[in-house]
Amino acid sequence: MSELELYELPGCPFCAKVKTKLDELGLEYESHEVPRSHADRTEVKEVTGQTEVPVLLDHSNGVEGMHESDDIVAYLDETYGN
């Protein structure tokens, strides 16, 4: 398991923003694609308690379900940026 995990939905512009930042920073992460239907997003709900994406987990730093793409991008910059 990677230290960074991202729950995402293909085609989601907010998820794409987070993936772009992860790639810019050269960070390895495990991607989990969620179903389109919120009712079917049981995996992300079990892990984070909610069904919105993107959601970032950072096991190295105790982040267990950060959502909101702008918050994730800022966190990644602050934590892993130069």
N, CA and C atoms as a LAMMPS dump frame, in Angstrom:
ITEM: TIMESTEP
0
ITEM: NUMBER OF ATOMS
246
ITEM: BOX BOUNDS ff ff ff
-5.0000000000000000e+02 5.0000000000000000e+02
-5.0000000000000000e+02 5.0000000000000000e+02
-5.0000000000000000e+02 5.0000000000000000e+02
ITEM: ATOMS id mol type element x y z
1 1 1 N 0.843 -1.185 0
2 1 2 C 0 0 0
3 1 3 C 0.885 1.243 0
4 2 1 N 0.523 2.186 -0.823
5 2 2 C 1.233 3.453 -0.899
6 2 3 C 0.901 4.313 0.312
7 3 1 N 1.801 5.201 0.649
8 3 2 C 1.537 6.132 1.754
9 3 3 C 0.456 7.136 1.386
10 4 1 N 0.351 7.463 0.1
11 4 2 C -0.685 8.375 -0.393
12 4 3 C -1.716 7.58 -1.183
13 5 1 N -2.989 7.826 -0.878
14 5 2 C -4.076 7.202 -1.612
15 5 3 C -5.048 8.293 -2.036
16 6 1 N -5.544 8.174 -3.253
17 6 2 C -6.491 9.145 -3.789
18 6 3 C -7.734 8.417 -4.272
19 7 1 N -8.873 8.811 -3.732
20 7 2 C -10.167 8.334 -4.229
21 7 3 C -10.638 9.355 -5.248
22 8 1 N -10.972 8.87 -6.432
23 8 2 C -11.272 9.784 -7.538
24 8 3 C -12.34 9.218 -8.446
25 9 1 N -12.874 10.091 -9.269
26 9 2 C -13.857 9.735 -10.278
27 9 3 C -13.294 10.161 -11.63
28 10 1 N -13.168 9.241 -12.583
29 10 2 C -12.659 9.619 -13.906
30 10 3 C -13.511 10.737 -14.517
31 11 1 N -12.844 11.719 -15.091
32 11 2 C -13.53 12.837 -15.714
33 11 3 C -13.883 13.959 -14.758
34 12 1 N -13.615 13.789 -13.493
35 12 2 C -13.914 14.817 -12.486
36 12 3 C -12.819 15.892 -12.542
37 13 1 N -13.166 17.156 -12.821
38 13 2 C -12.142 18.2 -12.914
39 13 3 C -11.446 18.481 -11.585
40 14 1 N -12.126 18.284 -10.481
41 14 2 C -11.513 18.508 -9.162
42 14 3 C -10.492 17.416 -8.858
43 15 1 N -10.826 16.195 -9.255
44 15 2 C -9.886 15.086 -9.097
45 15 3 C -8.668 15.294 -9.996
46 16 1 N -8.9 15.771 -11.213
47 16 2 C -7.8 16.023 -12.147
48 16 3 C -6.839 17.064 -11.593
49 17 1 N -7.371 18.081 -10.921
50 17 2 C -6.523 19.12 -10.322
51 17 3 C -5.583 18.501 -9.287
52 18 1 N -6.106 17.601 -8.465
53 18 2 C -5.289 16.951 -7.437
54 18 3 C -4.261 16.029 -8.087
55 19 1 N -4.669 15.256 -9.094
56 19 2 C -3.738 14.36 -9.769
57 19 3 C -2.61 15.142 -10.434
58 20 1 N -2.935 16.293 -11.024
59 20 2 C -1.914 17.139 -11.642
60 20 3 C -0.888 17.576 -10.605
61 21 1 N -1.342 17.988 -9.43
62 21 2 C -0.418 18.417 -8.371
63 21 3 C 0.433 17.25 -7.896
64 22 1 N -0.153 16.09 -7.707
65 22 2 C 0.616 14.908 -7.303
66 22 3 C 1.706 14.612 -8.329
67 23 1 N 1.349 14.696 -9.605
68 23 2 C 2.322 14.434 -10.678
69 23 3 C 3.398 15.519 -10.722
70 24 1 N 3.008 16.791 -10.562
71 24 2 C 3.981 17.898 -10.554
72 24 3 C 5.019 17.704 -9.463
73 25 1 N 4.575 17.201 -8.316
74 25 2 C 5.48 17 -7.185
75 25 3 C 6.218 15.665 -7.251
76 26 1 N 5.916 14.864 -8.258
77 26 2 C 6.582 13.567 -8.427
78 26 3 C 6.233 12.573 -7.339
79 27 1 N 5.024 12.669 -6.81
80 27 2 C 4.615 11.798 -5.711
81 27 3 C 3.942 10.533 -6.235
82 28 1 N 4.316 9.406 -5.651
83 28 2 C 3.652 8.155 -5.979
84 28 3 C 2.417 8.036 -5.102
85 29 1 N 1.34 7.529 -5.683
86 29 2 C 0.107 7.366 -4.931
87 29 3 C -0.686 6.204 -5.508
88 30 1 N -1.552 5.663 -4.688
89 30 2 C -2.457 4.608 -5.12
90 30 3 C -3.797 5.257 -5.447
91 31 1 N -4.31 4.975 -6.623
92 31 2 C -5.569 5.551 -7.075
93 31 3 C -6.701 4.548 -6.888
94 32 1 N -7.82 5.033 -6.382
95 32 2 C -9.031 4.224 -6.236
96 32 3 C -10.142 4.938 -6.994
97 33 1 N -10.599 4.36 -8.091
98 33 2 C -11.699 4.945 -8.845
99 33 3 C -13.011 4.559 -8.179
100 34 1 N -13.873 5.553 -7.977
101 34 2 C -15.166 5.311 -7.345
102 34 3 C -16.26 5.316 -8.4
103 35 1 N -17.388 4.649 -8.124
104 35 2 C -18.51 4.661 -9.069
105 35 3 C -19.135 6.048 -9.175
106 36 1 N -19.818 6.308 -10.275
107 36 2 C -20.498 7.6 -10.47
108 36 3 C -21.583 7.818 -9.41
109 37 1 N -22.316 6.789 -9.094
110 37 2 C -23.42 6.896 -8.147
111 37 3 C -22.899 7.01 -6.713
112 38 1 N -23.327 8.058 -6.014
113 38 2 C -22.925 8.22 -4.611
114 38 3 C -23.349 7.021 -3.774
115 39 1 N -24.496 6.436 -4.085
116 39 2 C -25.004 5.296 -3.322
117 39 3 C -24.093 4.081 -3.439
118 40 1 N -23.322 4.01 -4.521
119 40 2 C -22.434 2.869 -4.745
120 40 3 C -21.002 3.104 -4.263
121 41 1 N -20.749 4.237 -3.659
122 41 2 C -19.381 4.573 -3.225
123 41 3 C -19.122 4.067 -1.806
124 42 1 N -19.374 2.788 -1.607
125 42 2 C -19.257 2.22 -0.269
126 42 3 C -17.815 2.197 0.23
127 43 1 N -16.861 1.948 -0.666
128 43 2 C -15.461 1.861 -0.244
129 43 3 C -14.974 3.188 0.341
130 44 1 N -15.208 4.279 -0.377
131 44 2 C -14.753 5.579 0.116
132 44 3 C -15.53 5.974 1.377
133 45 1 N -16.81 5.599 1.456
134 45 2 C -17.601 5.916 2.648
135 45 3 C -17.073 5.163 3.866
136 46 1 N -16.697 3.903 3.689
137 46 2 C -16.146 3.116 4.797
138 46 3 C -14.847 3.719 5.308
139 47 1 N -14.035 4.237 4.401
140 47 2 C -12.725 4.767 4.773
141 47 3 C -12.825 6.177 5.349
142 48 1 N -13.681 7.023 4.744
143 48 2 C -13.675 8.438 5.103
144 48 3 C -14.958 8.934 5.763
145 49 1 N -16.028 8.139 5.688
146 49 2 C -17.287 8.565 6.273
147 49 3 C -18.139 9.435 5.367
148 50 1 N -17.689 9.678 4.136
149 50 2 C -18.462 10.488 3.192
150 50 3 C -18.245 9.948 1.777
151 51 1 N -18.986 10.476 0.808
152 51 2 C -18.921 9.93 -0.554
153 51 3 C -18.401 10.915 -1.592
154 52 1 N -18.06 12.126 -1.195
155 52 2 C -17.534 13.113 -2.143
156 52 3 C -16.103 12.756 -2.537
157 53 1 N -15.718 13.107 -3.756
158 53 2 C -14.334 12.961 -4.21
159 53 3 C -13.894 14.276 -4.831
160 54 1 N -12.615 14.552 -4.858
161 54 2 C -11.511 13.695 -4.46
162 54 3 C -11.357 13.618 -2.952
163 55 1 N -10.731 12.537 -2.52
164 55 2 C -10.374 12.349 -1.12
165 55 3 C -8.939 11.849 -1.086
166 56 1 N -8.116 12.47 -0.232
167 56 2 C -6.719 12.076 -0.09
168 56 3 C -6.495 11.483 1.288
169 57 1 N -5.763 10.373 1.319
170 57 2 C -5.266 9.803 2.563
171 57 3 C -3.753 9.886 2.504
172 58 1 N -3.141 10.331 3.576
173 58 2 C -1.681 10.392 3.673
174 58 3 C -1.295 9.684 4.963
175 59 1 N -0.978 8.414 4.845
176 59 2 C -0.697 7.586 6.017
177 59 3 C 0.548 8.047 6.764
178 60 1 N 1.485 8.667 6.071
179 60 2 C 2.71 9.15 6.715
180 60 3 C 2.441 10.281 7.694
181 61 1 N 1.395 11.055 7.42
182 61 2 C 1.127 12.245 8.218
183 61 3 C -0.22 12.212 8.925
184 62 1 N -0.843 11.034 8.999
185 62 2 C -2.086 10.894 9.743
186 62 3 C -3.301 11.545 9.112
187 63 1 N -3.261 11.796 7.801
188 63 2 C -4.409 12.376 7.109
189 63 3 C -5.316 11.229 6.676
190 64 1 N -6.503 11.186 7.264
191 64 2 C -7.416 10.068 7.03
192 64 3 C -8.678 10.486 6.312
193 65 1 N -8.57 11.277 5.275
194 65 2 C -9.746 11.601 4.484
195 65 3 C -9.911 13.075 4.219
196 66 1 N -8.895 13.717 3.686
197 66 2 C -8.995 15.132 3.322
198 66 3 C -9.742 15.24 2
199 67 1 N -10.744 16.112 1.965
200 67 2 C -11.463 16.347 0.719
201 67 3 C -11.399 17.835 0.401
202 68 1 N -12.037 18.239 -0.659
203 68 2 C -11.951 19.592 -1.224
204 68 3 C -10.621 19.738 -1.954
205 69 1 N -10.69 19.805 -3.257
206 69 2 C -9.485 19.803 -4.089
207 69 3 C -8.53 20.94 -3.759
208 70 1 N -9.041 22.142 -3.491
209 70 2 C -8.156 23.264 -3.164
210 70 3 C -7.393 23.008 -1.869
211 71 1 N -8.052 22.413 -0.88
212 71 2 C -7.395 22.084 0.381
213 71 3 C -6.324 21.016 0.177
214 72 1 N -6.629 20.025 -0.656
215 72 2 C -5.654 18.956 -0.929
216 72 3 C -4.432 19.517 -1.634
217 73 1 N -4.647 20.349 -2.654
218 73 2 C -3.525 20.935 -3.398
219 73 3 C -2.66 21.785 -2.472
220 74 1 N -3.268 22.594 -1.633
221 74 2 C -2.513 23.422 -0.679
222 74 3 C -1.737 22.544 0.291
223 75 1 N -2.363 21.485 0.792
224 75 2 C -1.695 20.56 1.701
225 75 3 C -0.489 19.91 1.026
226 76 1 N -0.663 19.455 -0.203
227 76 2 C 0.441 18.806 -0.91
228 76 3 C 1.595 19.782 -1.12
229 77 1 N 1.289 21.019 -1.496
230 77 2 C 2.331 22.039 -1.664
231 77 3 C 3.072 22.27 -0.352
232 78 1 N 2.332 22.444 0.731
233 78 2 C 2.948 22.735 2.033
234 78 3 C 3.761 21.561 2.557
235 79 1 N 3.266 20.357 2.332
236 79 2 C 3.891 19.166 2.907
237 79 3 C 5.007 18.606 2.033
238 80 1 N 4.824 18.623 0.716
239 80 2 C 5.759 17.953 -0.183
240 80 3 C 6.441 18.868 -1.198
241 81 1 N 6.038 20.127 -1.249
242 81 2 C 6.637 21.056 -2.198
243 81 3 C 8.051 21.425 -1.799
244 82 1 N 8.76 22.039 -2.734
245 82 2 C 10.155 22.448 -2.459
246 82 3 C 10.124 23.59 -1.521
